[in-house]
C-alpha cells in the first residue's frame, strides 16, 4: 500500500526559496567553483551542481578514500587537470585545500577520476605545500596559459599577505611573490581569489581583479595586472588607496604637512606636527594623533573657522571610545553640534556627519583628548573632507565588494569548457560574528544568488560592478507595476503588490530633485520590519535590520550604510527578498548590500515611505519569485508494497495497531530491500526486548552499522534516516545481522515501512 502527503522538506521556516542551501547541515565558503562538461560544480563539505545557477542538484559526496584519521578539509579550490600534469589521469578533478585542525596549516590535494566527480582519493604524499605557518590557508589555483603553469594564491592570514606559488604538476610548488599588506587590514586576510573581468563591456580589454576576504565578514578588491609572477595593482587603485584620489568632495585637512598650519594646538598630546609615515594605516603621509608621546597626555587641536557649504563632513577616525574625552567635535555658535569617537582600535575607519541642516553656518572642528587614562586614551584623525556624500559606513579606506554584513568568501567560476561569456560568482551569505548562532531547523547557512561581474569606468575611477544573472528572471511570476507615482509624506502600502510570503523581487526607481528620505519597509509585521532607505541630502543608502527578526541572534542588530551618488537625479534599487535574506543592488550594481534577516513567517507586509512632499516619484515593478526547490512528496511505502523485496527467512504479521496499516514483517535472517527515486529515505521498525541488530546499505555501500533494535519498552519508531542524496534512483537494504545486544532475548528485526522524499 502506498500513500502520499506533501512534505515540509525545503519549506522550513527561514529556508531561502531561491538561494541554495543543503538539505541538512552546515554550509560554508564556496569552494571549487568551476564550469565543466556543461555544468557548474560547487563544493563545501558537500557538493552541488547546476546547469543554470538558478536550480541546483545536491549530490552525495562520498567519503574520501585513504585520508588519515583526524584530517580536516578547509577552504580551497578545485581544478580540472585536462592534460594530466599531476599524473592522476587526463581530465581528473583535483581539489586543493587547506589541511586544518592542527597547529600548522598546510595545503593538500585529492583527486577524482569518476564521471560524476563525487568520489575522491586522498593524495598519499600530502601535504603538497607546507611552510610551517599556523595561519596559511585558503588556496585558489588556476591554469596560467602564458607560462604553462598552475598558479596558487594563498593567504598568510595574520600577516595580511597573499602569496603566489607556481607549479607544473600540482604537487611541487615554488614561491614567486607576496602581495600586501595594503588596504583594509583590521581583520585576517582569507579566501583570496583572482580572475579577469571585462572593462566597460569590452571582452577584448580585461583587467585582473584580486578579491580578499577580511574576517569576519568583509571583502575588499584590487584592480590591476598579473604578469605570471606578481599581481600589480594599477596606478588608479594605488592612488585611491594611498592618496585618496577619486574620493568625492574636497580635502579640508589631511595632516600631511610639516606642522599643523593654521590649526591651533593646546596641551602636549598632539605635539607640534602630525605623525608621519607610521602608526595606523592612513591616507597620504600624515595624521593627527594625541598619542605623540603617551596615552595619558591631553590637549586639543582646533581648526580655523569655515562656512559649511556641503551636506556632509567625512573623516577617518580611530583611537579611544570615550565620549566627550577622546573625540572630534564640530562647534557652531559656541556649541558642540556634532561629535564622534573612535572604537577602542588603532584602525582608522570612515565616519562622518550629516550637516545638511547647518549649511551657511560658521563652524570650527576641534579634536579633543582630555582623557588621562591609558586604555585607548587617545584620538586619531585623518583626511577631513567636505562632501555631498556621507561616509558613515565605519569601515577602513578600501575598495569594498559589498556594503552589507553577510557576503563573504566569494569564488568566481573557472571555465574549463571555454564557453562562458561572463565572469560569475557566488558568496557565502553569513558572518562569523553569528554564523554558528543563526536559526534554521534544517541546518545553517546559504549561498548568495549568482552575480555577473564587470568593471565600469566612473568619474571617480574604475569600480567592480555586480548584477544578478539574467536567468533568475525565469523565476518571476506575474508582474505588478506602475510608473511615475508621486509620493506623499508618510508610509503607505502598495495596493498593486501584496506578497503573502517573503520570496520576491523589486525593481524600483526613485526620481527627485529635492531633499528627501525615502525607501521601503519590508517584511513588516508583528511590530517588526526591515528598512531599505535612501537620503538624498547625504547620498547615503542604508539597511536597518535592528528590529527585523523573531529569533534571538547575538550581534545581529545592525544598520549598514553605503555611499551611493544619484545618477541623473535617480536612485535605482533592485531588491531580492528571500525568507532569511535580502540583497540590494543599487544603481545597476555599483553598490551592493547583502544582509541576513530571519523575519517571522507572519512578517510579509510591504510599505513605501517618504519623509516629505517634495515631488519624489516612483517607478515600481515587483514579482513573486518561484521556489527553486522541487515539490517534494512524502512516499510512505508499507511493508506489503510490491516493490519491497525480502530475502532470507521472515514472517508476516497482521492485525496489530502498533504498526502502520496494522501489519509488519519480522526478519529472522536476511534482509529487506527497496529501490526508489528521491533525496531522503527513512526506515521505520520496532524496538522491543527480543530484537537484534541491523545494518543499512545505500546503493550497496554500508551506510550505518550496529542499529540496535533492543529496548525495554515496545515502540515503533524511525530506526534510520539518510538525506542529501541526489534526486535519482537509489536502493536501501536493511540487513538482520544475526547479532544482538546482550540484554536482548532475540536476533530478529522488524520492518514496518519506508518513507521516501
C-alpha positions in Angstrom: 0.0 0.0 0.0 1.3 3.5 -0.9 0.1 6.8 0.4 1.2 10.4 -0.3 1.3 13.6 1.6 3.0 16.9 0.9 6.3 17.2 2.7 7.8 20.2 4.5 11.3 19.5 3.2 12.7 22.7 1.7 9.8 24.7 3.0 11.1 25.0 6.6 11.0 28.3 8.4 13.8 30.7 7.3 15.0 28.4 4.4 15.6 30.5 1.3 13.4 29.5 -1.6 15.7 30.8 -4.4 19.1 30.6 -2.6 21.0 27.3 -2.5 21.3 25.6 0.9 22.0 22.0 1.6 19.2 19.6 2.6 20.7 19.5 6.1 23.8 20.5 8.0 26.3 23.3 7.7 27.3 25.1 4.5 30.3 27.4 4.5 32.6 29.0 2.0 32.1 28.4 -1.7 34.9 26.1 -2.7 35.9 24.6 -6.0 33.7 26.8 -8.2 34.2 25.6 -11.8 32.3 25.1 -15.0 33.0 21.8 -16.8 31.1 19.5 -19.2 28.2 21.9 -19.3 27.7 22.1 -15.5 28.7 24.4 -12.7 30.4 22.4 -9.9 30.5 23.8 -6.3 31.8 22.3 -3.1 31.7 22.9 0.6 31.7 19.9 2.9 29.3 18.6 0.2 28.8 19.2 -3.5 26.2 20.8 -5.7 25.9 21.1 -9.5 23.8 23.3 -11.7 23.3 24.0 -15.4 22.0 27.5 -14.9 23.0 28.7 -11.4 19.3 29.0 -10.6 18.3 25.4 -9.9 20.8 23.1 -8.1 21.3 19.4 -7.6 22.8 18.5 -4.3 24.9 15.4 -4.8 26.1 12.8 -2.4 29.8 13.4 -1.9 31.4 10.1 -0.9 33.9 9.8 1.9 37.5 10.5 0.9 39.4 7.3 0.3 42.8 7.0 2.0 42.6 10.0 4.2 44.4 9.9 7.6 42.5 9.9 10.8 41.7 13.4 12.1 42.3 15.2 8.8 40.1 18.3 8.2 39.3 19.9 4.9 39.2 23.7 5.0 38.5 26.2 2.3 40.2 25.8 -1.1 39.5 25.4 -4.8 39.3 22.7 -7.5 40.8 22.4 -10.9 40.3 20.1 -13.9 43.7 18.6 -14.9 42.9 18.2 -18.6 46.5 17.5 -19.6 47.3 15.1 -16.8 50.0 17.3 -15.4 49.6 15.6 -12.0 49.8 12.1 -13.4 46.5 11.1 -11.9 44.9 10.9 -15.4 43.6 13.3 -18.0 40.5 15.3 -17.0 41.0 14.4 -13.3 39.2 16.8 -11.0 41.7 17.9 -8.2 40.7 19.8 -5.1 43.4 21.9 -3.5 42.6 22.7 0.1 43.9 23.7 3.5 44.6 20.8 5.8 43.3 22.2 9.0 42.8 21.1 12.6 46.5 21.1 13.7 48.8 23.8 14.9 50.3 24.2 11.4 48.1 25.0 8.3 49.3 23.4 5.1 47.9 22.6 1.6 46.9 19.2 0.3 45.2 17.7 -2.8 42.9 14.9 -3.6 41.7 13.6 -7.0 38.7 12.1 -8.7 38.5 10.2 -12.0 34.9 9.2 -11.7 32.5 10.6 -14.3 30.3 12.2 -11.6 33.3 13.6 -9.6 31.8 12.6 -6.3 34.4 10.1 -5.2 37.8 11.3 -4.3 41.1 9.7 -3.5 43.3 11.4 -0.9 46.9 12.1 -2.1 49.1 9.9 0.0 52.0 12.4 -0.4 50.2 15.3 1.2 50.9 18.0 2.1 52.0 19.5 -1.2 52.9 22.8 0.4 53.9 23.4 4.0 55.8 26.4 5.1 55.4 25.8 8.8 52.9 28.6 9.4 49.9 28.5 11.6 47.9 31.0 9.5 48.5 29.8 6.0 45.2 28.9 4.2 42.5 29.0 1.5 44.3 28.3 -1.8 42.8 29.3 -5.1 44.5 27.6 -8.0 44.1 28.3 -11.8 46.0 27.5 -15.0 48.0 30.4 -16.4 48.4 29.7 -20.1 51.2 32.2 -20.9 53.7 30.3 -18.7 52.0 26.9 -18.9 51.9 26.7 -15.1 49.4 26.3 -12.3 49.2 29.4 -10.1 48.2 29.4 -6.5 47.1 32.4 -4.4 47.1 31.6 -0.7 46.8 33.8 2.3 49.2 34.4 5.2 46.2 35.4 7.2 47.7 37.0 10.3 50.4 38.9 8.3 47.8 40.3 5.9 49.6 39.0 2.8 48.7 36.9 -0.2 51.4 34.6 -1.5 51.8 33.4 -5.1 53.2 30.0 -5.9 53.6 28.2 -9.3 53.7 24.5 -10.2 53.8 22.3 -13.3 52.3 19.3 -11.6 50.1 20.5 -8.6 52.5 18.6 -6.3 55.6 20.7 -6.2 55.2 24.4 -5.6 57.6 27.3 -5.9 57.2 30.7 -4.2 57.1 33.6 -6.6 55.9 36.8 -4.8 53.9 38.3 -1.9 51.2 40.9 -2.1 50.2 43.2 0.8 49.6 44.3 3.3 47.6 47.2 1.7 44.1 48.5 2.0 41.9 47.1 4.8 44.0 45.3 7.5 41.9 45.2 10.6 40.8 41.5 10.2 42.7 38.5 9.0 43.1 38.0 5.2 41.4 34.9 4.0 39.9 33.2 0.9 41.9 35.1 -1.9 40.6 34.9 -5.4 41.9 36.3 -8.6 40.3 36.5 -12.1 39.9 38.6 -15.2 36.9 40.9 -15.8 36.0 42.9 -18.9 36.3 46.6 -18.7 33.4 48.8 -19.9 31.8 45.8 -21.7 34.9 45.2 -24.0 35.7 41.5 -23.9 39.0 42.3 -25.5 40.0 44.6 -22.7 40.2 42.7 -19.4 41.8 43.5 -16.2 42.8 41.3 -13.3 40.8 41.6 -10.1 42.1 40.3 -6.7 39.5 39.8 -4.0 40.4 39.2 -0.4 38.0 38.3 2.5 38.8 40.4 5.6 37.5 38.5 8.6 35.0 38.2 10.0 32.6 39.4 7.3 34.1 41.9 4.7 35.6 41.6 1.2 37.9 44.1 -0.5 39.2 44.1 -4.0 42.1 45.4 -6.1 42.2 46.1 -9.8 45.5 45.6 -11.7 47.6 43.2 -13.8 49.2 39.8 -13.3 52.4 39.0 -15.1 52.6 35.3 -14.2 54.7 36.1 -11.1 53.3 39.1 -9.4 49.9 40.9 -9.0 50.5 44.6 -9.7 47.6 47.0 -8.7 47.1 49.7 -11.3 48.0 53.3 -10.6 44.4 54.3 -10.2 43.8 51.7 -7.5 47.1 52.7 -5.7 46.3 56.4 -5.9 42.9 55.8 -4.4 44.2 53.7 -1.5 47.3 55.8 -0.8 46.4 59.3 -1.8 42.6 59.3 -1.7 42.3 60.1 -5.4 38.7 59.7 -6.5 37.1 60.4 -3.2 34.1 62.6 -3.5 34.4 66.1 -2.2 37.3 68.4 -1.3 40.0 67.8 1.3 39.9 70.2 4.1 42.7 68.9 6.2 44.9 65.8 5.6 47.6 66.5 8.3 50.3 65.9 5.7 52.4 69.0 6.3 55.4 69.7 8.4 53.2 71.3 11.0 49.5 71.9 11.8 49.4 75.1 9.7 46.6 77.3 10.9 45.2 74.8 13.3 45.7 75.8 17.0 47.1 73.2 19.4 46.8 73.3 23.2 48.4 70.9 25.7 51.1 68.4 24.7 49.1 65.5 23.4 49.3 66.4 19.7 52.9 67.6 19.7 53.9 70.3 17.2 53.3 68.4 14.0 51.3 65.5 12.6 52.6 61.9 12.9 54.3 61.0 9.6 54.5 57.6 7.8 53.9 55.4 10.9 51.1 54.3 13.2 47.7 53.3 11.8 47.2 53.0 8.0 46.2 56.4 6.8 45.9 58.3 3.5 48.9 60.2 2.2 51.8 60.9 4.6 50.4 62.0 7.9 47.6 62.0 10.6 46.7 63.8 13.7 47.1 61.8 16.9 47.0 62.6 20.6 49.4 59.8 21.4 52.6 61.5 20.2 54.4 60.6 23.5 51.9 59.0 25.9 48.2 57.9 26.1 47.9 60.0 29.3 48.8 63.3 27.6 45.9 65.7 27.0 45.3 68.6 24.6 43.2 69.9 21.7 43.6 70.7 18.1 41.3 73.4 16.7 40.7 74.4 13.1 40.1 77.9 11.8 36.5 78.9 11.2 34.9 77.9 8.0 31.5 78.2 6.4 29.5 75.0 5.9 28.7 74.7 2.2 28.3 70.9 1.8 25.9 68.4 3.2 28.5 66.1 4.8 31.8 66.2 6.6 33.8 62.9 6.4 36.9 61.8 8.2 39.0 58.8 9.2 38.9 58.1 12.9 40.5 55.7 15.3 41.5 55.6 19.0 39.5 55.6 22.2 35.8 55.4 22.7 35.5 57.9 25.4 32.6 60.3 24.6 33.5 64.0 25.3 37.0 63.0 26.2 38.6 61.4 23.1 36.6 62.8 20.2 36.3 65.0 17.2 33.7 67.8 17.6 32.1 70.4 15.3 31.3 73.6 17.0 28.7 76.1 15.9 27.8 79.3 17.8 30.0 78.0 20.7 28.1 74.7 21.0 29.1 71.2 20.1 26.6 70.2 17.4 28.3 67.0 16.1 30.7 64.6 17.7 32.3 61.2 17.1 34.8 59.0 18.9 37.0 56.0 17.9 36.0 52.5 18.8 39.0 51.5 21.0 41.0 50.5 18.0 44.2 51.5 16.3 42.4 51.1 12.9 41.3 54.3 11.1 37.7 54.0 9.7 35.5 56.3 7.8 32.9 58.2 9.8 31.0 61.4 9.1 28.3 63.9 9.9 25.2 64.9 8.2 25.4 68.7 8.2 22.8 69.4 5.6 20.7 71.4 8.1 23.7 73.6 9.0 24.6 74.8 5.5 25.6 78.5 5.7 26.7 78.3 9.3 30.1 79.2 10.5 31.9 76.3 12.3 35.1 75.0 13.7 36.4 71.5 14.1 38.1 70.6 17.3 40.0 67.3 18.0 39.9 66.6 21.8 41.8 64.5 24.2 41.2 65.2 27.8 41.3 61.6 28.9 44.2 60.8 31.3 43.8 57.1 31.3 45.9 54.7 29.3 43.1 52.4 28.0 42.9 53.8 24.5 43.4 57.2 25.9 44.0 59.0 22.6 42.3 60.0 19.4 43.5 59.6 15.7 42.1 61.7 12.8 43.0 61.9 9.2 41.6 63.2 5.8 38.8 65.5 6.9 36.7 66.1 3.7 33.8 68.4 2.8 31.4 66.4 0.6 27.8 65.9 -0.5 28.2 62.1 0.0 28.2 60.9 3.6 30.7 58.2 4.5 29.3 56.7 7.8 30.0 53.1 6.9 32.5 52.6 9.8 35.0 50.8 7.5 38.6 51.2 6.6 39.6 53.0 3.5 39.4 50.3 0.8 37.5 49.2 -2.3 34.7 47.2 -0.9 32.8 44.3 -2.6 29.6 44.6 -0.6 28.4 47.1 2.0 26.2 44.7 3.8 27.3 42.4 6.6 26.7 39.0 5.1 28.7 38.4 1.8 31.9 36.6 2.3 34.4 34.1 0.9 33.2 34.5 -2.7 34.6 32.5 -5.6 34.4 33.1 -9.3 33.8 30.2 -11.6 36.7 28.9 -13.7 35.6 28.0 -17.2 37.1 24.6 -18.3 34.8 24.3 -21.3 35.8 27.7 -22.7 32.2 28.6 -23.4 31.2 31.1 -20.7 30.8 34.8 -21.7 30.6 36.3 -18.2 32.6 36.2 -15.0 30.2 34.9 -12.4 30.5 34.2 -8.7 28.7 33.2 -5.5 29.4 34.2 -1.9 28.7 32.7 1.5 25.8 34.6 2.9 26.8 34.7 6.5 29.1 36.4 9.1 31.5 34.8 11.6 30.1 37.1 14.3 27.0 34.9 14.5 27.3 32.2 11.9 27.0 29.4 14.4 24.0 31.0 16.1 21.6 31.7 13.3 18.4 29.7 13.4 17.3 27.0 10.9 15.9 23.6 11.7 17.5 22.1 8.5 21.0 23.5 9.2 22.9 26.7 9.0 23.8 28.9 6.1 23.2 29.5 2.4 24.9 31.0 -0.7 24.1 34.2 -2.4 22.3 34.4 -5.7 24.7 34.2 -8.6 26.1 37.5 -9.8 27.8 38.5 -13.0 30.8 40.8 -12.6 32.0 43.7 -14.7 34.3 46.6 -14.4 33.0 50.1 -15.2 34.6 53.4 -15.5 33.1 56.2 -13.4 34.2 59.8 -12.8 36.0 58.6 -9.6 37.7 55.6 -11.3 37.1 52.0 -12.3 34.9 50.0 -10.0 33.7 46.4 -9.7 30.0 46.1 -10.6 27.8 43.1 -9.7 24.4 42.2 -11.1 22.1 39.2 -10.6 22.4 36.7 -13.5 19.6 37.2 -16.0 18.4 33.6 -15.8 17.0 34.4 -12.3 14.2 36.2 -14.2 12.8 32.8 -15.2 11.6 32.5 -11.6 9.4 35.6 -11.9 5.7 35.2 -11.6 3.1 37.8 -12.9 4.5 41.3 -12.5 2.9 44.1 -10.6 3.9 47.6 -11.7 3.2 51.3 -12.0 5.2 54.3 -13.2 5.6 58.0 -12.3 3.7 57.9 -9.0 4.3 60.9 -6.8 4.9 60.0 -3.2 3.2 61.9 -0.4 4.7 62.3 3.0 4.1 59.2 5.2 4.2 55.5 5.0 1.8 53.6 2.7 1.1 50.1 1.5 1.4 49.4 -2.2 -2.0 48.0 -3.3 -0.7 46.6 -6.5 1.7 44.2 -4.7 0.8 42.4 -1.5 3.1 39.4 -1.1 1.9 36.6 1.1 5.4 35.3 1.6 8.9 36.7 1.6 10.1 35.5 -1.8 10.0 38.4 -4.2 12.0 40.8 -6.3 11.5 44.6 -6.6 12.9 46.8 -9.3 12.3 50.4 -8.3 13.5 53.8 -9.4 13.1 56.9 -7.3 13.3 60.3 -9.0 13.7 63.6 -7.2 15.5 66.9 -7.4 14.6 68.0 -3.9 15.8 66.9 -0.5 14.0 63.8 0.8 14.4 60.5 2.6 12.5 57.6 1.1 12.5 53.8 0.7 10.8 50.6 1.6 9.7 48.9 4.8 9.9 45.2 4.0 8.9 42.1 6.0 6.5 44.2 8.0 4.5 42.5 10.7 4.4 41.6 14.4 5.9 45.0 15.2 9.0 44.3 13.1 10.4 45.4 9.7 13.5 45.8 7.6 14.1 49.3 6.2 15.8 49.9 2.9 16.2 53.6 2.7 18.0 56.5 0.9 18.7 60.1 2.0 19.2 62.5 -0.9 20.8 65.1 1.3 23.8 62.9 2.0 23.6 60.4 -0.9 23.5 57.6 1.6 21.7 54.3 1.2 21.1 52.1 4.3 19.5 48.9 5.5 18.2 48.9 9.1 17.6 45.4 10.4 17.8 46.4 14.1 14.2 45.1 14.6 13.6 42.5 11.9 13.9 39.0 13.3 11.7 37.0 15.6 14.8 34.9 16.6 17.5 35.7 19.2 20.8 36.1 17.4 23.8 37.7 19.1 25.5 40.7 17.4 22.7 40.8 14.8 21.1 44.2 15.3 22.8 46.4 12.7 22.3 49.4 10.5 24.6 49.3 7.4 25.3 52.3 5.2 26.7 52.7 1.6 27.7 55.9 -0.2 25.5 56.0 -3.4 25.5 59.1 -5.6 22.3 59.6 -7.7 22.5 59.2 -11.4 20.5 61.8 -13.3 18.6 62.6 -10.1 17.6 58.9 -9.9 18.2 56.1 -7.4 17.7 52.6 -8.6 17.1 49.7 -6.2 16.8 46.1 -7.3 15.9 44.1 -4.3 15.7 40.4 -3.8 13.9 39.3 -0.6 14.0 35.7 0.5 12.9 34.0 3.7 16.1 34.8 5.6 18.0 37.4 3.5 17.9 40.5 1.4 20.2 41.6 -1.4 20.1 45.1 -2.7 21.7 46.2 -6.0 21.9 50.0 -6.1 22.3 51.9 -9.4 22.7 48.9 -11.7 25.0 47.1 -9.3 27.6 49.8 -8.5 26.9 49.3 -4.8 25.5 46.1 -3.2 24.2 45.4 0.3 23.7 41.8 1.4 22.0 41.1 4.7 20.6 38.1 6.6 17.2 38.9 8.1 15.3 35.9 9.6 11.8 37.5 9.8 8.9 35.7 11.3 6.6 34.0 8.8 3.8 36.5 9.5 6.1 39.4 8.5 5.0 39.7 4.9 4.0 43.3 4.7 5.5 45.8 2.3 5.4 49.6 2.5 6.9 52.6 0.8 7.7 55.7 2.8 8.7 59.3 2.0 9.8 61.8 4.6 8.1 64.8 2.9 6.1 66.1 0.0 8.9 67.2 -2.3 7.8 65.6 -5.6 9.7 62.3 -5.3 8.3 59.9 -8.0 8.5 56.2 -8.1 8.6 53.6 -10.9 7.9 50.2 -9.4 7.8 46.6 -10.7 7.7 43.5 -8.5 7.4 39.8 -8.9 6.7 36.9 -6.6 9.7 34.5 -7.1 9.0 30.9 -7.6 10.8 28.4 -5.4 13.8 26.6 -6.9 13.0 23.5 -4.9 11.0 20.7 -6.4 7.6 20.0 -4.9 8.7 17.1 -2.8 6.2 14.5 -1.7 6.5 12.0 1.1 6.0 8.5 -0.2 5.0 6.1 2.6 5.8 2.6 1.4 4.2 -0.1 3.5 5.9 -3.5 4.1 3.4 -5.2 1.6 4.2 -2.9 -1.3 5.1 -5.0 -4.3 8.4 -3.0 -4.7 9.6 -4.2 -1.3 11.7 -7.3 -1.6 12.5 -9.8 1.2 15.5 -12.2 1.2 16.1 -14.9 3.7 13.7 -16.1 6.5 10.9 -13.8 7.6 7.3 -13.8 8.9 4.4 -11.6 8.1 2.1 -10.4 10.9 -1.3 -8.6 10.7 -4.0 -7.1 12.9 -1.6 -5.2 15.2 -2.4 -1.5 15.5 1.1 -0.8 16.7 2.2 -0.8 13.0 1.4 1.4 10.0 -1.6 -0.3 8.2 -1.7 -2.8 11.1 0.9 -5.1 9.7 4.7 -5.8 9.7 7.4 -8.2 8.6 9.7 -9.9 11.1 13.0 -10.8 9.5 14.9 -13.6 11.3 17.8 -13.8 8.9 18.3 -12.0 5.6 17.2 -8.5 4.5 14.5 -6.2 3.2 15.2 -4.1 0.1 13.5 -1.2 -1.7 14.5 0.8 -4.8 13.2 4.3 -5.0 13.9 7.7 -6.6 14.4 10.5 -4.1 16.7 12.5 -1.9 15.8 11.2 1.6 14.8 7.7 2.9 13.7 6.7 6.4 13.3 3.2 7.8 10.6 2.6 10.4 10.7 -0.5 12.5 10.2 -1.7 16.1 12.2 -1.6 19.3 11.5 -4.3 21.8 13.0 -6.7 24.4 13.6 -9.5 21.9 15.1 -7.8 18.9 18.6 -7.7 17.4 21.0 -5.5 15.5 20.6 -4.2 11.9 22.9 -2.8 9.2 21.7 -0.5 6.4 23.2 -0.2 3.0 22.6 2.5 0.4 23.3 1.5 -3.2 25.2 -1.5 -2.0 27.5 0.5 0.3 27.3 0.1 4.1 26.0 3.4 5.4 25.0 2.6 9.0 26.0 -0.4 11.1 25.0 -1.6 14.5 21.5 -0.2 14.7 20.3 -1.7 18.0 16.6 -2.6 18.0 16.6 -3.7 21.7 14.6 -1.7 24.2 12.9 -2.4 27.5 9.7 -0.9 26.0 7.9 -1.8 22.8 7.6 1.1 20.4 7.6 1.6 16.6 9.9 4.4 15.6 12.3 5.8 12.9 15.3 3.5 13.1 17.4 5.1 10.3 17.4 8.2 8.1 19.5 9.2 5.1 19.2 12.7 3.4 21.2 14.8 0.9 21.2 12.2 -1.8 20.9 13.1 -5.5 17.3 13.0 -6.7 17.8 9.8 -8.7 17.4 6.1 -8.3 18.7 4.5 -5.0 18.4 1.2 -3.2 18.1 0.8 0.6 18.8 -2.6 2.1 18.2 -3.3 5.8 20.1 -6.4 6.9 19.4 -8.6 10.0 23.0 -9.2 11.2 22.1 -12.2 13.4 23.7 -10.4 16.4 22.1 -8.7 19.4 22.5 -6.6 22.5 23.5 -9.0 25.4 20.3 -7.9 27.1 18.0 -8.9 24.2 16.2 -12.2 24.0 16.4 -12.5 20.2 18.1 -11.5 17.0 15.2 -10.7 14.6 14.4 -7.2 13.3 11.0 -5.8 12.4 10.2 -3.9 9.2 7.1 -1.7 9.3 7.6 0.8 6.4 10.0 3.0 4.4 9.4 6.7 3.9 10.9 8.5 0.9 11.1 12.2 -0.1 
